[in-house]
Amino acid sequence: MPGLSRPLYQMKADFFKTLGHPVRIRVLELLSQREHAVSEMLAEIGVEAANLSQQLSILRRAGLVTARREGLSVTYELATSEVAQLLAAARAILTGVVAGQAEALEQLA
């Protein structure tokens, strides 16, 4: 298997690079709630169809989402619930960081 010859830290870095785009994060947040058709995501995210398609393709290649065709529509869902857990952990970390920054600013004032 090609990925196994790379150190785990490099694989993790590549994984986080995949997450390093606001549209991809927003897609994963939406899919954390439930599966969505592409048309629903377009309305929610507000980007061009080509941009959304490109970001979905990146997420699919990374194994973070799966897609299924239903007639003319394509529906996406998270490949694993751990992705939703990762986003929740990121939210908790950032909430703590922002609260700490606000507290530090108050102490300076």
C-alpha positions in Angstrom: 0.0 0.0 0.0 1.5 3.3 -1.1 0.4 5.4 2.0 2.0 3.1 4.5 5.6 3.9 3.4 5.0 7.6 4.4 5.4 8.6 8.1 2.1 9.1 9.9 2.9 12.7 10.7 3.2 13.4 6.9 -0.1 11.7 6.3 -1.7 13.8 9.0 -0.2 17.0 7.5 -1.7 16.0 4.1 -5.0 15.3 5.8 -5.1 18.7 7.4 -4.1 20.4 4.2 -7.2 18.8 2.6 -9.3 20.4 5.3 -7.6 23.8 4.7 -10.2 25.4 2.6 -13.3 27.3 3.9 -15.7 25.7 1.3 -14.5 22.2 2.2 -15.0 22.9 5.9 -18.5 24.3 5.2 -19.4 21.2 3.1 -18.3 18.9 5.9 -20.3 21.0 8.4 -23.4 20.6 6.3 -22.8 16.9 5.9 -22.3 16.5 9.6 -26.0 17.4 10.0 -27.3 15.1 7.3 -26.7 14.0 3.7 -27.2 16.8 1.1 -27.8 16.9 -2.6 -25.4 19.1 -4.5 -28.2 21.6 -5.3 -28.9 22.0 -1.6 -25.3 22.6 -0.8 -25.1 25.2 -3.6 -28.0 27.1 -2.0 -26.4 26.9 1.4 -22.8 27.7 0.6 -23.3 30.3 -2.2 -20.4 29.4 -4.5 -20.3 28.6 -8.2 -21.2 25.1 -9.1 -17.8 24.5 -10.7 -16.1 25.5 -7.4 -18.3 23.3 -5.3 -17.8 20.4 -7.7 -14.0 20.8 -7.4 -14.1 20.9 -3.6 -16.4 17.9 -3.4 -14.0 16.0 -5.7 -11.1 16.8 -3.4 -13.1 15.6 -0.4 -14.1 12.4 -2.2 -10.5 11.6 -3.3 -9.4 12.1 0.4 -12.1 9.6 1.5 -13.9 12.1 3.6 -17.2 12.0 1.7 -19.1 9.5 -0.4 -21.5 10.2 -3.3 -24.4 8.5 -4.8 -26.4 9.3 -7.9 -30.2 9.5 -7.7 -31.4 10.2 -11.2 -30.0 13.6 -12.2 -29.1 14.5 -8.6 -25.9 13.5 -6.7 -26.2 13.2 -2.9 -23.2 13.4 -0.6 -22.7 12.2 2.9 -19.7 11.9 5.3 -17.7 8.7 4.9 -17.4 8.3 8.6 -18.9 9.9 11.7 -15.4 10.7 13.0 -15.3 13.6 10.5 -18.2 15.3 12.4 -16.4 14.6 15.7 -13.2 16.2 14.4 -15.2 19.3 13.4 -16.8 19.4 16.8 -13.4 19.2 18.5 -12.1 22.0 16.3 -15.1 24.2 17.3 -14.4 23.5 21.0 -10.7 24.3 20.6 -11.4 27.5 18.8 -14.1 28.5 21.3 -11.5 28.2 24.0 -8.9 30.1 22.1 -11.3 33.0 21.3 -12.4 33.1 24.9 -8.8 33.2 26.1 -8.0 36.0 23.6 -11.0 38.0 24.8 -9.9 37.5 28.5 -6.4 38.6 27.6 -7.8 41.8 25.9 -9.9 42.6 28.9 -6.9 42.3 31.2 -5.0 44.7 28.9 -7.8 47.3 29.0 
